[in-house]
Amino acid sequence: MMTTNATKTDTDILWGVAHSYYTVKIRSYLIKKGVPFRELYPSHAEFQTRVLPAVRHMVVPILETPEDEIVQDTTDMIECLEARFPQPPMVPDTPVQRAVAWLLGAFGSEGLLQPGMSYRWSYRAEQEDFLRGEFGRIMYAGPDREARDRAGKQLMDYFHDFLPGLGVTPETIATIEAAYGELLDALEIHFQSHPYLLGGRPSIADFGLMAPLYAHLARDPVPSMLMKSRAPNVYRWTERMNLSSIADGEFADRPETYAADDAIPETLEPVLELAFQDWGAELLANAAFFNAWVADNPSLPTGHLVSAGGERKVHPTLGFIDYPWRGCTVHRASAPHGLWHFDKAAAFARALSGEPRKRFEALVKRTGGERVMAIELARPMKREDYVLVLA
């Protein structure tokens, strides 16, 4: 695929940055999976000359394999790497755990963008120097600190403007923070007894949650202090997820396996309940908007971009949605990419039958997820040529 590649090695290359939401997700996976990799920043010359023209998005992370295959979406990366490196498995092979793992992984990847972005940018003044350093690394690799800070500020201004599109406004910030606090409390109890979400081995659920909980909320100064003081077990989990070994001294006698008999730990149910409650409100509004768009455009062909105006975007939108949530009204851009993530998880749930289906349905009923799991999309979506399109 690539003809001139000075970075060519026999290991994977992860193009990413330390504080990137999605880089954290795939980096943690590579570490836990034991896949050799080299991480490079987009300030590297070859990112501009080779990788960016191939993907046609200014985005990280990007995975480049030794065979010169380029993969952009982290979920696609994990599926690709699981096929290449089957052991140790990072997706449960038992039916209920697999469905729950994909669901919670999607929740982390998409459903926690609001608190992640809110804590980063709503407290920008308190974190300005830290963030300038982090964002400056993306665009400038030299020793001049002022040049790096200038580059960082320019990129920070760009990302700060994303907040309204995510529904993060003065009217919603307090509610977002309250919901995040409840999630921290639920995870704190769970990680007191379990090293990972589904037992003694990390799964795609853990990697999805690492995206916001480490990249933004455990590293940025303001939310980091909150997590350390309110939920130290959650902070310890973020450290554990960046260690190569599966075992942890705190859980020395815990088998490095998922919970026995396809069980879901009881302490995980409050986490699942919050996912259904808080991401569910957005998903229901997104699904209704997407289905209406499909109904209004019945002749769109397979491969049509799922994006307003046909614009190539990593996180496209079809317009703005409004929905009630925890006593306030959220006004934000629709998020079809979140629907795509959710539908991948829901497909595993829909495929259940017999006794596993009964157990999953009982779990969903106990955790208030019946309306959310009943979501059906008018047309399926897929990722093709690094964008989201109609299948």
Disulfide bonds with the S-S distance in Angstrom:
none
